[in-house]
Amino acid sequence: LAFGRLHVIDVSDIAHPREVAWYEPTDGGVHNVWVAGDTLYLGNYQGGARVLDISGELKGDLLRQGREISWILTADSTGFQPHTPFAWGAVVRDGNIYVADMNSGLWVLRLEPRQQPVP
């Protein structure tokens, strides 16, 4: 199993860098991050793949702030180790999200725009 967090570091004073925000998923480590615009994509090892909103000022615990837009558990019954995700990373191109999983292969995903709640 792998665990670990994404650290957001303020280096405006290079002699005194400081952590200002973090994202720490509860079920896997952060690996191979990709940023496109205000969206961050990452492999989450045994936690699949994650998508985060990184718009605006980043401060504090990004998970508790609800910045996680989406996630997928990249596991299937016919994988090298069945039902065991191990997402290595995510890359975005032309609207598709490509997630490489070491046990189940390549996943090609598309993120639908957020729907506004109906009053």
BADONU-490697 format. One record per residue (C-alpha): residue number from 1; y, z, x. Coordinates in Angstrom, 2 decimals, decimal comma. Example, Ala and Ser with C-alpha at 12.3 -4.5 7.8 and 13.67 -1.06 7.14 Angstrom:
BEGIN
<pt><i>1</i><c2>-4,50</c2><c3>7,80</c3><c1>12,30</c1></pt>
<pt><i>2</i><c2>-1,06</c2><c3>7,14</c3><c1>13,67</c1></pt>
// end
This chain:
BEGIN
<pt><i>1</i><c2>0,00</c2><c3>0,00</c3><c1>0,00</c1></pt>
<pt><i>2</i><c2>3,56</c2><c3>-0,64</c3><c1>1,08</c1></pt>
<pt><i>3</i><c2>6,73</c2><c3>1,18</c3><c1>0,11</c1></pt>
<pt><i>4</i><c2>10,34</c2><c3>1,05</c3><c1>1,21</c1></pt>
<pt><i>5</i><c2>13,82</c2><c3>0,50</c3><c1>-0,10</c1></pt>
<pt><i>6</i><c2>16,54</c2><c3>-2,10</c3><c1>0,08</c1></pt>
<pt><i>7</i><c2>19,56</c2><c3>-0,62</c3><c1>1,87</c1></pt>
<pt><i>8</i><c2>23,11</c2><c3>-1,84</c3><c1>1,19</c1></pt>
<pt><i>9</i><c2>25,22</c2><c3>-1,00</c3><c1>4,23</c1></pt>
<pt><i>10</i><c2>29,02</c2><c3>-1,02</c3><c1>4,47</c1></pt>
<pt><i>11</i><c2>29,91</c2><c3>-2,32</c3><c1>7,95</c1></pt>
<pt><i>12</i><c2>33,66</c2><c3>-2,63</c3><c1>7,40</c1></pt>
<pt><i>13</i><c2>33,96</c2><c3>-0,01</c3><c1>10,16</c1></pt>
<pt><i>14</i><c2>31,34</c2><c3>-1,38</c3><c1>12,56</c1></pt>
<pt><i>15</i><c2>31,41</c2><c3>1,79</c3><c1>14,64</c1></pt>
<pt><i>16</i><c2>30,43</c2><c3>3,83</c3><c1>11,57</c1></pt>
<pt><i>17</i><c2>28,13</c2><c3>1,85</c3><c1>9,25</c1></pt>
<pt><i>18</i><c2>27,12</c2><c3>3,72</c3><c1>6,11</c1></pt>
<pt><i>19</i><c2>24,69</c2><c3>3,21</c3><c1>3,27</c1></pt>
<pt><i>20</i><c2>26,57</c2><c3>2,70</c3><c1>0,00</c1></pt>
<pt><i>21</i><c2>23,77</c2><c3>1,59</c3><c1>-2,32</c1></pt>
<pt><i>22</i><c2>20,01</c2><c3>1,21</c3><c1>-2,45</c1></pt>
<pt><i>23</i><c2>17,20</c2><c3>-0,20</c3><c1>-4,54</c1></pt>
<pt><i>24</i><c2>13,85</c2><c3>1,55</c3><c1>-4,31</c1></pt>
<pt><i>25</i><c2>11,12</c2><c3>0,26</c3><c1>-6,59</c1></pt>
<pt><i>26</i><c2>8,52</c2><c3>2,87</c3><c1>-7,47</c1></pt>
<pt><i>27</i><c2>5,47</c2><c3>0,64</c3><c1>-7,11</c1></pt>
<pt><i>28</i><c2>5,92</c2><c3>-1,37</c3><c1>-3,91</c1></pt>
<pt><i>29</i><c2>8,00</c2><c3>-2,07</c3><c1>-0,86</c1></pt>
<pt><i>30</i><c2>10,89</c2><c3>-4,48</c3><c1>-0,44</c1></pt>
<pt><i>31</i><c2>10,05</c2><c3>-7,65</c3><c1>1,51</c1></pt>
<pt><i>32</i><c2>11,66</c2><c3>-11,05</c3><c1>2,14</c1></pt>
<pt><i>33</i><c2>14,91</c2><c3>-10,98</c3><c1>0,17</c1></pt>
<pt><i>34</i><c2>16,73</c2><c3>-14,09</c3><c1>-1,11</c1></pt>
<pt><i>35</i><c2>20,27</c2><c3>-14,07</c3><c1>-2,53</c1></pt>
<pt><i>36</i><c2>21,73</c2><c3>-16,82</c3><c1>-4,73</c1></pt>
<pt><i>37</i><c2>25,16</c2><c3>-16,09</c3><c1>-6,18</c1></pt>
<pt><i>38</i><c2>25,14</c2><c3>-12,65</c3><c1>-7,82</c1></pt>
<pt><i>39</i><c2>21,35</c2><c3>-12,48</c3><c1>-8,01</c1></pt>
<pt><i>40</i><c2>18,90</c2><c3>-11,02</c3><c1>-5,50</c1></pt>
<pt><i>41</i><c2>15,21</c2><c3>-11,98</c3><c1>-5,46</c1></pt>
<pt><i>42</i><c2>12,54</c2><c3>-10,13</c3><c1>-3,52</c1></pt>
<pt><i>43</i><c2>8,85</c2><c3>-9,75</c3><c1>-2,90</c1></pt>
<pt><i>44</i><c2>7,67</c2><c3>-6,28</c3><c1>-3,87</c1></pt>
<pt><i>45</i><c2>4,18</c2><c3>-6,30</c3><c1>-2,30</c1></pt>
<pt><i>46</i><c2>1,79</c2><c3>-4,61</c3><c1>-4,77</c1></pt>
<pt><i>47</i><c2>4,68</c2><c3>-4,41</c3><c1>-7,27</c1></pt>
<pt><i>48</i><c2>4,91</c2><c3>-8,21</c3><c1>-7,70</c1></pt>
<pt><i>49</i><c2>8,35</c2><c3>-9,83</c3><c1>-7,55</c1></pt>
<pt><i>50</i><c2>11,75</c2><c3>-8,49</c3><c1>-8,65</c1></pt>
<pt><i>51</i><c2>15,13</c2><c3>-9,95</c3><c1>-9,63</c1></pt>
<pt><i>52</i><c2>18,34</c2><c3>-7,88</c3><c1>-9,38</c1></pt>
<pt><i>53</i><c2>21,93</c2><c3>-8,31</c3><c1>-10,53</c1></pt>
<pt><i>54</i><c2>24,14</c2><c3>-7,67</c3><c1>-7,49</c1></pt>
<pt><i>55</i><c2>27,47</c2><c3>-8,59</c3><c1>-9,07</c1></pt>
<pt><i>56</i><c2>30,48</c2><c3>-6,34</c3><c1>-8,67</c1></pt>
<pt><i>57</i><c2>30,67</c2><c3>-3,30</c3><c1>-6,44</c1></pt>
<pt><i>58</i><c2>27,32</c2><c3>-1,96</c3><c1>-5,25</c1></pt>
<pt><i>59</i><c2>27,23</c2><c3>1,83</c3><c1>-5,18</c1></pt>
<pt><i>60</i><c2>24,39</c2><c3>4,32</c3><c1>-5,49</c1></pt>
<pt><i>61</i><c2>20,93</c2><c3>3,79</c3><c1>-6,97</c1></pt>
<pt><i>62</i><c2>20,70</c2><c3>0,19</c3><c1>-8,23</c1></pt>
<pt><i>63</i><c2>17,41</c2><c3>0,81</c3><c1>-10,06</c1></pt>
<pt><i>64</i><c2>18,83</c2><c3>3,72</c3><c1>-12,07</c1></pt>
<pt><i>65</i><c2>21,90</c2><c3>1,62</c3><c1>-12,88</c1></pt>
<pt><i>66</i><c2>19,69</c2><c3>-0,91</c3><c1>-14,66</c1></pt>
<pt><i>67</i><c2>20,43</c2><c3>-3,76</c3><c1>-12,26</c1></pt>
<pt><i>68</i><c2>16,83</c2><c3>-4,95</c3><c1>-12,33</c1></pt>
<pt><i>69</i><c2>16,93</c2><c3>-8,13</c3><c1>-14,43</c1></pt>
<pt><i>70</i><c2>13,26</c2><c3>-9,05</c3><c1>-14,38</c1></pt>
<pt><i>71</i><c2>9,94</c2><c3>-8,59</c3><c1>-12,62</c1></pt>
<pt><i>72</i><c2>6,49</c2><c3>-10,12</c3><c1>-12,67</c1></pt>
<pt><i>73</i><c2>3,20</c2><c3>-8,69</c3><c1>-11,51</c1></pt>
<pt><i>74</i><c2>1,73</c2><c3>-11,52</c3><c1>-9,41</c1></pt>
<pt><i>75</i><c2>-1,96</c2><c3>-10,83</c3><c1>-9,94</c1></pt>
<pt><i>76</i><c2>-4,78</c2><c3>-12,77</c3><c1>-11,51</c1></pt>
<pt><i>77</i><c2>-8,50</c2><c3>-12,37</c3><c1>-12,04</c1></pt>
<pt><i>78</i><c2>-9,45</c2><c3>-15,12</c3><c1>-9,58</c1></pt>
<pt><i>79</i><c2>-7,29</c2><c3>-14,07</c3><c1>-6,63</c1></pt>
<pt><i>80</i><c2>-8,60</c2><c3>-13,31</c3><c1>-3,14</c1></pt>
<pt><i>81</i><c2>-8,57</c2><c3>-9,69</c3><c1>-4,26</c1></pt>
<pt><i>82</i><c2>-8,73</c2><c3>-9,96</c3><c1>-8,07</c1></pt>
<pt><i>83</i><c2>-6,09</c2><c3>-8,11</c3><c1>-10,11</c1></pt>
<pt><i>84</i><c2>-4,30</c2><c3>-7,05</c3><c1>-6,89</c1></pt>
<pt><i>85</i><c2>-0,77</c2><c3>-8,39</c3><c1>-6,39</c1></pt>
<pt><i>86</i><c2>0,74</c2><c3>-8,66</c3><c1>-2,92</c1></pt>
<pt><i>87</i><c2>4,00</c2><c3>-10,58</c3><c1>-3,29</c1></pt>
<pt><i>88</i><c2>5,32</c2><c3>-11,51</c3><c1>0,14</c1></pt>
<pt><i>89</i><c2>8,67</c2><c3>-12,99</c3><c1>-0,82</c1></pt>
<pt><i>90</i><c2>10,73</c2><c3>-15,07</c3><c1>-3,21</c1></pt>
<pt><i>91</i><c2>12,78</c2><c3>-18,23</c3><c1>-2,59</c1></pt>
<pt><i>92</i><c2>15,05</c2><c3>-19,94</c3><c1>-5,12</c1></pt>
<pt><i>93</i><c2>15,69</c2><c3>-23,68</c3><c1>-5,36</c1></pt>
<pt><i>94</i><c2>16,86</c2><c3>-25,92</c3><c1>-8,21</c1></pt>
<pt><i>95</i><c2>16,46</c2><c3>-23,17</c3><c1>-10,81</c1></pt>
<pt><i>96</i><c2>12,91</c2><c3>-22,28</c3><c1>-9,83</c1></pt>
<pt><i>97</i><c2>11,78</c2><c3>-19,05</c3><c1>-8,18</c1></pt>
<pt><i>98</i><c2>8,91</c2><c3>-19,54</c3><c1>-5,75</c1></pt>
<pt><i>99</i><c2>6,94</c2><c3>-16,35</c3><c1>-5,09</c1></pt>
<pt><i>100</i><c2>4,24</c2><c3>-16,33</c3><c1>-2,42</c1></pt>
<pt><i>101</i><c2>1,49</c2><c3>-13,81</c3><c1>-3,08</c1></pt>
<pt><i>102</i><c2>-1,07</c2><c3>-13,24</c3><c1>-0,34</c1></pt>
<pt><i>103</i><c2>-3,89</c2><c3>-12,57</c3><c1>-2,82</c1></pt>
<pt><i>104</i><c2>-3,18</c2><c3>-14,95</c3><c1>-5,70</c1></pt>
<pt><i>105</i><c2>-1,23</c2><c3>-17,86</c3><c1>-4,20</c1></pt>
<pt><i>106</i><c2>2,10</c2><c3>-19,46</c3><c1>-5,10</c1></pt>
<pt><i>107</i><c2>3,84</c2><c3>-18,64</c3><c1>-8,37</c1></pt>
<pt><i>108</i><c2>6,58</c2><c3>-20,94</c3><c1>-9,66</c1></pt>
<pt><i>109</i><c2>8,86</c2><c3>-19,16</c3><c1>-12,13</c1></pt>
<pt><i>110</i><c2>12,04</c2><c3>-19,84</c3><c1>-14,05</c1></pt>
<pt><i>111</i><c2>14,41</c2><c3>-17,07</c3><c1>-15,11</c1></pt>
<pt><i>112</i><c2>15,82</c2><c3>-17,50</c3><c1>-18,60</c1></pt>
<pt><i>113</i><c2>19,48</c2><c3>-16,52</c3><c1>-19,06</c1></pt>
<pt><i>114</i><c2>20,03</c2><c3>-13,05</c3><c1>-20,49</c1></pt>
<pt><i>115</i><c2>20,30</c2><c3>-12,99</c3><c1>-24,26</c1></pt>
<pt><i>116</i><c2>23,07</c2><c3>-10,92</c3><c1>-25,79</c1></pt>
<pt><i>117</i><c2>21,82</c2><c3>-8,29</c3><c1>-28,25</c1></pt>
<pt><i>118</i><c2>22,18</c2><c3>-9,22</c3><c1>-31,89</c1></pt>
<pt><i>119</i><c2>24,43</c2><c3>-6,70</c3><c1>-33,73</c1></pt>
// end
